[in-house]
Structures are given as structure tokens and as C-alpha cells.
């Protein structure tokens, strides 16, 4: 018989129970890392996960592949985390090998940094390549990325801010704030999923360099500052109608 935790059904025969124990079909527990969670959030969730043993350090930001992972009661947190990090390393290696020529990032590490920003900027799968295209254009032109999530990360370590960004936070000079620096932050601000990594390595062909929320959960994109300012005013007018301003 195999050691472990088993799920037995009501009215199951002794023979069937015996076969279950011999077959070692232990009960599988599951742990899910949603796309865009930060390293601190992954750590806290792992420490609370049912049935895992042992302790871990906070993993490196951007080193964990968002997904659902099965484990059995008594498995160690270190072993589960190692599987998550191997999944990210393996996927990144394969994705980098099929990257499109002329992209804005030069290394797999830079791809994860930009993918994390894309992940945090849009929740719409169909927008990821377009958002990646905008940021790629900005990087190639030497423009500031001006991505709000990079302002929030030094304040909360990737957790929700829960309020509007302060002017002092927009003006803060640090290794992450892309409102006060050109180029990429010094590291990822979250753990990006496969789709965001793919978007950075194959961004949409676009001349857009601006985008702003459209009020429906998505964004509207613009090639010029004049177009962008008009889109921003529409967004502000919509927020005023909603009583948000």
C-alpha cells in the first residue's frame, strides 16, 4: 500500500478501496498563481497553502510562472516553488528562441521586465500585443515608458495600491519609476504569464506611442500627442459623468 491522502467514495467496496490504496492515487491539492501576482503575493499564498510543509524565502520577482500546480499533502513549499520557477525558466527559454527580429528587448531578462509591465497594464488578452507594441516603440525612441504600475511597485511591492497615485510618487526617483527615467526598470514588477511574454517577443506592428483607458476595461491608442490628449479628455469626461472626479 502507498502512503498518502486518499479520497474514498461512500458505499465503495473493500476491494475498490484496496485497489485505490495499492494504486497510489493520492488526493491532489492545487495551488494557483494568477498572472500578474508579485513575488511577495506568491510567497504569502504559498505560506498559507493547505498541506504544504517547510518555509521558503520570497522568490525573485518575475521568476515564477503563473499557473495551477498540483501537489500532495506533505510536499514541501520549496519543492513546489522550484517547479514554478523551472516552468518559467523553461518557457522563457523556448519563447526567446522563437522571438521576432527587431524587438525592443535584448535579453530574456529584459523580456520578463517588459512583460510584467504589459501584464499589469491590461487585463484584456486581445490588447496585450498592442500594449507591448506601444512600449516597444517608446523604448526604441528613447522615450519614458510612463507606466503607472512601475510607480506603484516600490510603494507596495506589487500589492494593490487601493487609492490614486500621489504626485510625490509620480515624481519619485528610484530604479522602477518610469515617469522619472528612460528605459526599463531594474527588474520585473510582477510575474507575467505566457501570453504577456509572447506579446513582448512578438508585439503588434503599430505606430502608436500612447494609450489611455476607454472606460470599458480596455484602452484607446494614439500615434500623436494631440490624439492622445483628446482621448484623455474623453476619459476624464466619462469619469466626471460617473462621479469619479
N, C-alpha and C positions, 0 to 999 in steps of 0.2 A: 504494500500500500504506500501511497505517496503522501508526504506531509503537506499541509496547506489548508486553505479555507475553501469549502465546497458549498454549492447551493443544491439542496435536496428538495425535491417536489413532494407535496402532500400525496399520500397513497402510493408512493414509489415502492416497488417490490424490493425485498432484501437483495435479490440478485442484481437488480439495476443499481442499487446503492453500492454494492460491492464492486461492480464494474466501473462506476464513476470514480471510486477511490483508487482502484487499480490503474485506471487510465490517466490519473493525474490531472483531470480537467478542473484545475483550481479556479476559484472565483476571481474574475478580473475586475480590478478597480480602475478608474480612469481619472486622468488629470489633464485639464485643458489650459493651454496658454493662448488666449486670443491675440490676434495681430495687433501690434502697437503697444503691448504692455511693456513697461520698463523693467530693468533688471531688479529693482527693489520690489516691484509688484510681483514678479515671478518668485523671488525669494520668499516674500511673505506668504504667498499662496502655497508654496511647497512646504513651508514650515507648519502650515495648518492642515495639509492634506492628510486624509484619513489613512491609517495603516502604514505610513512610511516611518522609517527609523533613522536615527542619527541626525547630525547637524551639518550645515553647509555654510559657506561664505556667500555673500552676494555675488552672483556671476558677473563677468564682464558685460557691459552694456552691448547689446547687439549680437551676443554670442549664442542666443537661444532661438531655435526655430519654433515659431508658433504652430501648434498642432494639438491633437489629442493623443495622449500616451497612456497605454495600458500597463498596469503593474499588479503585483500580488501583494497581499498584506505581509509585512515584514521586510519588503525590499527597502534598500537604503535610499535616502534622498540624494546622496552623492551619485549613486548609480543611475537614477532617473535623470538627474541633471546632466550627467555625462552623455546619456543618449540624446537629450535635447540639443546639446552642443555639437555632438557628432552629426546630427541631422542637419544643422545649419552649415557646418563646415563642408559636408558632402554636397549639399545643394548649391552652395555658393561656388564651389569648385566647378561643378557641372555647368551652372548658369554662366559663369565667367568665360568658360571655353566656347560658348555659343553667342557671346556678346556681338552686337552690331559694330561695324567700324565707325570711327568718328565720334564716339560717345564722349561725354564731358568728364567722366571719371577715369582715372589712370590705373587704379588697383582694385582688387576685390574689397579691400577695406574701405576705400572711398565709396564704392558701390553701396555698401551697407549703410554708411553715414547718410548718403543722399536718399536711399530707400526708406530709411527711418523717418526722414522729413516728409517724403511723399505719403507714407503710411499715416502720419499724424495729420496731414493737411486735408485729406479727403477720405470719406467713408464710402464713396461710390466706386465700385470696381471699374466702371467704364471710363472714369476720369483719370485713373492712375497714370496712364501713358501720357496724357495731355499735361498733367501737372509735372510729371518728370520732364516733358519737353520744355516747359516754361523754365524750370530751374536749370536745365541743361543749357538753354540759351543764355541765361543770366551768368552762369559760370563761364561760358566761353567768351562773353563780352566783358568780363571782369566787374560785373555789377554785384551789388549786395543782394543776397537771396531774400532778405527781409521776410523770414518765415517765423510767424508768431510762436510755433511750438519750440523753437530754439531759444526764445526769450523765457519761456515758462520752465524749461528743463533745469536750469541752475537753481531755480526757486523751489521746485517741488520734487526734483529727481524723477520726473516723468509722471507723477500723480496729477490728477485734475487740479487746476488752479482754483476753481469754484468762484471766480469773480473776473472782472475785466482786468486786463493788463494795465499796470500803472505806468505813467510817463517815465518815472525813475527806472523802471525795469526795462523799458524800451531803450533808454539811454545808457544802461549799464554796460561797461566794457569788461568782457570776460571771454573765455575760449569757446563759448557757444552762441552768444547773441549775434545773429546775422544781420541785425539792424545797425551794428557798430563795427562790422568787419566785412571784408570781402572773402570769398572762398567758402569752403566747407568748415563746419565746426570741427573741433579737435577729435570728436568721437561721435558715435551714434547717440541719439536721444531716446531710442526705444528699440524693441526687437521687431524688425519688419518681417512681413510674411513673404511667401514666394512670389505673389503677384506684384508686389511693390519692387522687389529685387528685379524681376523680369522687366518691369516698366522702365527702370533706370538703365538697364542694359539694352533696351530696345524702345527708346522714347518715341512719342508721336512726332512725326515731321511737322513742325509748326513754326511760325514766325512770332507767335505770341510771347510776350515777356511780362504780362500782368494777368492777375485773376483776382476776383473778389466773389464773395458769397452771393448767390442769386435768390436766397430766401426759401428755397425748396430742398435744401440739404446739399445742393451742388454748387457749381461755380460758373461764372461767365468770364471769358478770356478776351484779352485785348492785345493788339500789336503796338498801340501807341499810348502815351500818357494821356492824351486828350480823350481817347476812347475809354481808358480806364477810369479817369475822373468822372466821366458821365455814368459809368456803371456803378461807381462808388456812391454817387448821389442818388441813384435809383435804389440802391441797397439801404441807404440812410433814410430815404423817404418811406420805404417799406417798414423799416424798424420804427419810425415815428408813428405810422399807422397802427402798429401793433402795441404801441405804448412802451417800447423798449428803450426809447431815448427821450 
